[in-house]
Amino acid sequence: MVNSNENTVITKAVIPVAGLGTRFLPVTRSVPKALLPVLDKPLIQYAVDDAVEAGITDIAIVEDTRPVGSYFHSMPDLEGKLREGGRNELADQMVDISSRARITSIKQLEPLGLGHAILLAKNFIGDEPFAVLLPDEILWGDHSSTAQVLDVRDRYGGNVIAVTETSWDDVHTKGIVAGTSVEPNVIAVEEMVEKPKREDAPSNLAIIGRYALEPTVFDFLSQQRRGAGGEIQLTDAIIDCMNELPTHGVIVDAARYDAGVPEGMFGATLHQAAKDPTMRQMIVDFAAEL
């Protein structure tokens, strides 16, 4: 089927951040996981930066009762104090944070799954193709991971998802895809299943947190069918769309850290710290002592 939106430039994105963050308790008793820092920047800012680099201008942050979107609000009092103290460069950074994109906050008051979070952004998106970014997934490369997904979408249309090889022991915790290679690092998806048993998994290619989606996905999300874990699964809606739209998976060129678990957050922090010569030497010294 021809995709009527294939020439439409994607400028909107949804970033879902609601959730208890139980793996990071006790800090997430009061601090939303999306605001936990990797060095001096919270997870949500890495996701927004990745989206903005891909040309996204409008972002909906789907949050629970604890505000995350307010992180991007203008803070003139703080900026003024910094400038009074001669710290103009830091003040400029604060201004940049609040002006990178137009941020809309949407409340998800029931934990009904990723698909439900995306459905809540339906009015924000309208009848346009859009991106989805999961801030738990930190993807660092020479080019924005979201831009890489959108580039494949520009060439093939339809829905596009970022994927990566995962351990066969972990396939039961992931959305898994399989298909035919159409170019290096790009597959035409023929099978997709949410959290399969190891013996039922068609491959070990796992969906990771970057998507380019057609608004058709809302037609299926609106049915609010429960899938794995009793939740409304985005993967199930994308599967339903496969009868109408092409679906491709792209293995993005990026270093990946699953910051949804403490080990991944620690790895991401070390990755960033190692970019600074002083902190890199500290890591080497600490490792030697250990």
C-alpha positions as CSV (number, residue, x, y, z in Angstrom):
1,M,0.0,0.0,0.0
2,V,1.3,3.5,-0.8
3,N,1.9,5.6,2.2
4,S,0.1,8.9,1.8
5,N,2.4,10.5,4.4
6,E,5.7,9.3,3.0
7,N,6.8,12.8,1.9
8,T,5.7,14.5,5.2
9,V,8.6,15.7,7.3
10,I,8.3,14.5,10.9
11,T,8.5,17.4,13.4
12,K,6.6,16.0,16.4
13,A,7.7,13.4,19.0
14,V,6.3,11.7,22.0
15,I,8.5,10.8,25.0
16,P,6.7,8.7,27.6
17,V,8.2,9.0,31.1
18,A,5.5,7.8,33.5
19,G,6.3,4.9,35.8
20,L,7.4,4.1,39.3
21,G,11.1,3.4,38.5
22,T,11.2,0.6,41.0
23,R,14.7,-0.6,40.0
24,F,16.0,2.8,41.2
25,L,14.3,2.9,44.6
26,P,14.6,4.6,47.0
27,V,15.7,7.7,45.0
28,T,12.6,7.4,42.7
29,R,10.3,7.8,45.7
30,S,10.5,11.5,45.0
31,V,12.5,11.9,41.8
32,P,11.1,10.7,38.5
33,K,13.4,8.3,36.8
34,A,13.6,10.5,33.7
35,L,15.2,13.2,35.8
36,L,18.0,10.9,37.1
37,P,21.3,12.3,35.9
38,V,24.0,10.7,33.8
39,L,26.8,13.0,35.1
40,D,25.2,16.5,34.9
41,K,22.3,15.9,32.5
42,P,19.1,13.9,33.2
43,L,17.9,11.1,31.0
44,I,15.1,13.2,29.6
45,Q,17.5,15.8,28.2
46,Y,19.5,13.3,26.3
47,A,16.3,12.1,24.7
48,V,15.2,15.7,23.8
49,D,18.6,16.5,22.4
50,D,18.5,13.4,20.2
51,A,15.1,14.4,18.9
52,V,16.0,18.0,18.3
53,E,19.1,16.9,16.3
54,A,16.8,14.9,14.1
55,G,14.7,18.1,13.3
56,I,11.9,17.6,15.9
57,T,10.4,20.9,17.0
58,D,7.4,19.8,19.1
59,I,7.6,17.2,21.9
60,A,4.9,15.8,24.1
61,I,6.2,14.4,27.4
62,V,3.7,11.9,28.8
63,E,4.2,11.9,32.6
64,D,2.5,10.8,35.8
65,T,1.6,13.1,38.7
66,R,5.3,14.0,39.2
67,P,6.3,16.7,36.7
68,V,9.1,16.1,34.2
69,G,8.2,18.6,31.5
70,S,8.8,21.4,33.9
71,Y,12.5,20.7,33.7
72,F,12.4,22.5,30.3
73,H,10.6,25.6,31.6
74,S,12.3,29.0,31.4
75,M,14.0,29.9,34.7
76,P,14.7,33.7,34.5
77,D,15.6,34.0,38.2
78,L,18.3,31.3,37.9
79,E,19.6,32.8,34.6
80,G,19.7,36.3,36.2
81,K,21.6,35.1,39.2
82,L,24.1,33.3,37.0
83,R,24.7,36.5,34.9
84,E,25.0,38.6,38.0
85,G,27.8,36.3,39.0
86,G,29.5,36.6,35.7
87,R,28.6,33.0,34.7
88,N,27.2,33.9,31.3
89,E,28.2,30.7,29.6
90,L,26.3,28.6,32.1
91,A,23.3,31.0,31.9
92,D,23.3,30.6,28.1
93,Q,23.2,26.8,28.6
94,M,20.1,27.2,30.8
95,V,18.4,29.4,28.1
96,D,19.2,26.7,25.5
97,I,17.6,24.0,27.6
98,S,14.3,25.8,27.7
99,S,14.3,26.9,24.0
100,R,15.4,23.7,22.2
101,A,11.8,22.6,21.4
102,R,8.2,23.4,22.3
103,I,7.4,21.0,25.2
104,T,3.8,19.9,26.0
105,S,3.1,17.9,29.2
106,I,0.4,15.2,29.1
107,K,-0.7,13.3,32.2
108,Q,-0.9,9.5,32.3
109,L,-2.7,8.8,35.6
110,E,-3.0,5.0,35.1
111,P,-0.1,2.7,34.4
112,L,-1.7,1.0,31.4
113,G,1.4,0.5,29.3
114,L,3.5,2.2,26.6
115,G,0.7,1.9,24.0
116,H,-1.6,3.8,26.3
117,A,0.9,6.5,26.9
118,I,1.2,7.0,23.1
119,L,-2.6,7.0,22.7
120,L,-2.8,9.9,25.2
121,A,-0.8,12.0,22.7
122,K,-3.3,11.4,19.9
123,N,-4.7,15.0,20.0
124,F,-1.2,16.4,20.2
125,I,0.0,14.5,17.1
126,G,-3.2,14.9,15.0
127,D,-3.0,13.3,11.6
128,E,0.8,13.5,11.2
129,P,3.6,10.9,11.3
130,F,5.6,11.2,14.5
131,A,8.6,9.9,16.4
132,V,8.6,8.1,19.7
133,L,11.7,8.1,22.0
134,L,12.1,6.1,25.2
135,P,14.5,8.0,27.5
136,D,15.6,4.8,29.2
137,E,17.5,4.0,26.0
138,I,20.6,6.1,25.7
139,L,22.0,5.9,22.2
140,W,25.2,7.8,21.4
141,G,26.7,8.0,18.0
142,D,28.1,10.4,15.4
143,H,24.5,11.1,14.3
144,S,21.3,11.2,16.2
145,S,19.7,7.7,16.5
146,T,16.3,9.3,15.9
147,A,17.7,10.9,12.7
148,Q,18.9,7.5,11.5
149,V,15.4,6.1,12.0
150,L,13.8,9.0,10.2
151,D,16.2,8.7,7.3
152,V,15.1,5.1,6.7
153,R,11.5,6.2,7.0
154,D,12.1,8.9,4.3
155,R,13.3,6.2,2.0
156,Y,10.8,3.4,2.6
157,G,7.8,5.1,4.3
158,G,5.5,3.4,6.7
159,N,6.6,2.6,10.3
160,V,10.3,2.3,11.2
161,I,11.7,1.0,14.5
162,A,15.3,0.9,15.9
163,V,16.5,-2.6,16.7
164,T,19.6,-4.3,18.1
165,E,20.8,-7.8,18.7
166,T,20.1,-9.0,22.2
167,S,21.0,-12.1,24.2
168,W,18.7,-15.1,23.5
169,D,18.3,-15.3,27.3
170,D,16.6,-11.8,27.2
171,V,14.2,-12.2,24.3
172,H,11.3,-12.9,26.7
173,T,11.7,-9.3,28.0
174,K,11.7,-7.6,24.6
175,G,9.8,-6.9,21.5
176,I,11.4,-9.1,18.8
177,V,11.4,-8.7,15.0
178,A,12.6,-10.7,12.1
179,G,12.7,-10.1,8.4
180,T,14.6,-9.7,5.1
181,S,17.6,-7.5,4.7
182,V,17.0,-4.7,2.2
183,E,20.3,-2.9,2.7
184,P,23.1,-2.9,5.3
185,N,21.6,-2.6,8.8
186,V,18.0,-2.3,7.5
187,I,15.4,-5.1,7.3
188,A,11.9,-5.3,6.0
189,V,10.1,-6.6,9.0
190,E,8.0,-9.8,8.4
191,E,7.5,-11.0,12.0
192,M,7.1,-9.1,15.2
193,V,6.2,-10.4,18.6
194,E,6.1,-8.8,22.1
195,K,8.1,-10.7,24.8
196,P,8.1,-14.2,23.3
197,K,9.4,-17.3,25.0
198,R,12.9,-18.1,23.9
199,E,11.8,-21.1,21.9
200,D,9.1,-19.0,20.1
201,A,11.3,-16.0,19.2
202,P,11.8,-15.6,15.5
203,S,15.2,-13.9,16.0
204,N,17.2,-12.1,18.7
205,L,16.7,-8.6,17.1
206,A,15.1,-6.5,19.8
207,I,13.1,-3.3,19.5
208,I,14.8,-0.4,21.2
209,G,13.4,3.0,22.1
210,R,13.3,4.9,18.8
211,Y,10.3,4.8,16.4
212,A,8.9,6.6,13.4
213,L,5.2,5.9,13.2
214,E,2.3,6.7,11.0
215,P,-0.9,8.1,12.7
216,T,-2.6,4.8,11.6
217,V,-1.2,3.3,14.8
218,F,-3.8,5.3,16.8
219,D,-6.6,3.4,15.0
220,F,-5.4,0.2,16.7
221,L,-4.3,1.8,20.0
222,S,-7.8,3.3,20.4
223,Q,-9.2,-0.3,20.7
224,Q,-7.2,-0.5,23.9
225,R,-6.7,-4.2,23.7
226,R,-4.6,-5.6,26.5
227,G,-1.4,-7.5,25.5
228,A,1.6,-8.9,27.3
229,G,1.5,-8.1,31.0
230,G,-2.1,-7.0,30.8
231,E,-1.0,-3.7,29.3
232,I,-1.8,-1.9,26.0
233,Q,1.3,-2.6,24.0
234,L,2.7,-0.3,21.2
235,T,4.2,-3.4,19.6
236,D,0.8,-5.0,19.1
237,A,-0.5,-1.9,17.4
238,I,2.5,-1.8,15.0
239,I,1.9,-5.5,14.2
240,D,-1.7,-4.6,13.4
241,C,-0.5,-1.9,11.1
242,M,1.7,-4.3,9.1
243,N,-1.3,-5.4,7.0
244,E,-1.6,-1.8,5.7
245,L,1.9,-0.3,5.9
246,P,5.4,-1.3,5.3
247,T,7.5,-1.8,8.5
248,H,11.3,-1.6,8.6
249,G,13.8,-2.1,11.3
250,V,17.1,-0.3,11.4
251,I,20.2,-1.3,13.4
252,V,21.3,2.2,14.5
253,D,25.0,3.1,14.5
254,A,25.4,4.1,18.2
255,A,26.7,3.0,21.5
256,R,23.6,1.8,23.5
257,Y,23.0,1.8,27.2
258,D,19.8,0.6,28.9
259,A,19.5,3.2,31.5
260,G,16.3,1.6,32.8
261,V,18.5,-0.6,35.0
262,P,21.2,0.5,37.4
263,E,23.9,-1.4,35.5
264,G,23.1,0.4,32.3
265,M,22.9,3.8,34.0
266,F,26.3,3.1,35.6
267,G,27.8,2.2,32.2
268,A,26.3,5.3,30.6
269,T,27.9,7.4,33.3
270,L,31.3,5.9,32.8
271,H,30.9,6.4,29.0
272,Q,30.3,10.1,29.5
273,A,32.9,10.5,32.2
274,A,35.6,8.9,30.0
275,K,35.2,11.7,27.5
276,D,36.8,14.1,30.0
277,P,40.5,13.5,30.4
278,T,40.6,14.2,34.1
279,M,37.6,11.9,34.9
280,R,39.0,9.3,32.5
281,Q,42.2,9.2,34.5
282,M,40.1,8.9,37.7
283,I,38.3,5.9,36.3
284,V,41.7,4.3,35.4
285,D,43.1,5.0,38.9
286,F,40.0,3.7,40.7
287,A,40.1,0.5,38.6
288,A,43.7,0.0,39.4
289,E,42.9,0.4,43.1
290,L,40.1,-2.1,42.9
